[in-house]
Amino acid sequence: MSNDGIVKNDGAKQPPPEPLAALHALLASIEHHGIPESWPDDFFEQAQLAALHQEEDATEGDGEDDAIIAAAREMYGSTEIEFDSVPKVSIGEDGAFVSAWVFVPRSSLK
């Protein structure tokens, strides 16, 4: 294994990378080298999912979310389905998911 491209610390203290940057570097390394046998089988998929959630969280609050949330409230808001003041939005190709609360009456519980 070559050490080309490895930057050695010259003794100066350097801050660690930001978590999302470190996660992307880890994913790139796994894609290149593969997953060590001692790691869980679904580690790569879980790391990809974590990166996706971090990226979604970073894009929260844009103007499109407000329109999506308003549409969800108009379409589904009721006494049985409620939304947080700022619900999570997950945008896909054909639409979006908006987090909501569904009421379950105590009488339905066994």
N, C-alpha and C positions, 0 to 999 in steps of 0.2 A: 504494500500500500504506500503510495507516495504522499509526502507531506506538502506537495504543491498546493498553494491556496490557503494553507493554514497560517493564520496570523498569531504570532506568539506574543504573549503579554510581556512587556519590557519592565515589569515591576510597578508601573503606574496603575493606580486603581481606576478601573473603567466600570461604568455602570452596566448592569446586565441589560440585555435587549428587552424591549417592550414585550409583554406576553404574546400579543398577536403576531408580532414579527418572529418571535422564537417558535411559536406554533407553526407558522408557515415554513420556517427553516427546517423544523422537524419533519413536517409532511414531505417537503422536497427531498430530504435525506432518505426517508422511508421509501418514497417512490423510486429513488435511485438504487438504494442498497437492499431494500426489502426489510421485513420485520424480523427482529431476532426471535429465535424459536421459543425463548423463555417468556416472551410477552404474550398477553391474551390475543386470541385469534381475531377479535373484532377491534383491536386497538386503533388501527388505521382509520376505520370507519368512524369510530368515536371521536378521534382527533379531527377528522374532516367535519363532523357535525359540530364540534365545539368551535371550530374556525368559522363555520357558516353562521352560528348563533352570534358570535362576537361581531362579525361583519354586519349582521342585521341590526344588532344593538347600536352600532356606530352610525347607522343610517336612519335611526328612529327620529321622528319629529319633523320630517320634511313635509311640505305642503300637500303632497299627494296623500299622506296618511290621514290628514284632516278630512279630506273628501271621502275617503274610504270609510272612516269611522262614522261620519255623518250618514252615509248610505246604509251602513250596517244597523245603526240605531233606528233609522226610518223603516228598514225592512223587517227587523227582528225584535226591536225593543218592545217590551211588554212587562206585565207584572211577574211573568215567569222567566223572562230572559233579561238580564241587566248587564251593563257594561261598566268597567271602572272609568274614572274620569279620563284617563289616558290609557286605553287598552293597547296590548301588543298587537302589531300588524305584521303579517308575513305575506309578502307579495310574491305571487307566482306568475306564470305566463298568461293564464286565462282569467285571473282575478286575484283575490286576496282572502286570507283568513284573518278574522278579528277575534281576539279572545273575549269571552263572555261568561257570565255566571248563569247557571240554570237552577231554578228553584225546585227543590225536592221536598214536598210536604212531609212532616213528621209521620202522618198517618200512613205513608207509603213504606215506612221502614218496618222491618220485622224484628 
